[in-house]
Amino acid sequence: SDRVFLRDFLRKHHRHEPPAELHARKLHHLLNLIREKRPIFPDLHELVPALAKRYRLAVASSSNQTVIDVVLEIAGFRSYFLVTVGGDAVHQHKPDPAVYNLAVQKLGVPAVRCCAIEDSPAGITAAKAAGLTAIGLGQTGADHFARDFADVRRLLL
């Protein structure tokens, strides 16, 4: 996790600042970079609204809730997602299914009726452990494989 990494980094480099302070600085810089660079895949501007017309959407991410909120804000996607759950809302991170379990609970839909679009092996493992169908975006080991967002569109729409 990020906290473990920062603690080990500080120890290795004989730094004495609190890990929470370094984490806060890192988050501040990350949020500024996201706002400046707007790293949103163009295909999502058509895909997300189309999915929202057909499904109840949620975000279940290992990212901090603040990062999720900023990304959804700059992309103009906030209104499409009924639920967002960040990694800071759970004690265990992917591949543990906790973030998915919480998102499914908040969404009010049985896990067996939910699908996760995942771009990491840990995320695929977490989604499947929570009982969701997993679509691996550029990743194998999921229930379905998608090379790109056009494949996701074909699978879900």
C-alpha positions, 0 to 999 in steps of 0.5 A: 500500500501507499502508506507502507511504501512511504514508511519504507521510503522514509526509513531507507532515506533517513527522513524524519517527517511523518508519513502522513505529511509526505502522503498529503504532499504527494496527494496534493501534487497528484491532484494538481497534475490530474487537474492540469493534464486531464488524463481521461480516455476520449472513448469514455465520453461516449461509453460512460453515458451509454452505460449509465442509460442501461446500468446503475454505475459505481466506482470501486477503486483503490485510489483515494476518494478525493482522487476519484472525485476530482477525476469524475469532476474534470471528466464531467462523469459525476452524475453518471455514478450513483456510488463511489468507494475509494480505497481509503474507505476500507481496511484491505486493498485489492486483491481483497474484495472489500472495496467491491463488497462495500460498493455493491452494498451501497449500490443495492444490487446483488453482486452476481448481477454486477460487472467490474471493468478492471485493468489490473490483476489485483482488481480482477481477483478482487472483483471475482472474489466479491462475486462480480463478473470481471471484464479484464481491460487488457488483462487476462484472468477475467471472465471476459477479455477486452482489448479496449473500450470498444470491446467493453461497449460490445460486451455490455451494450 
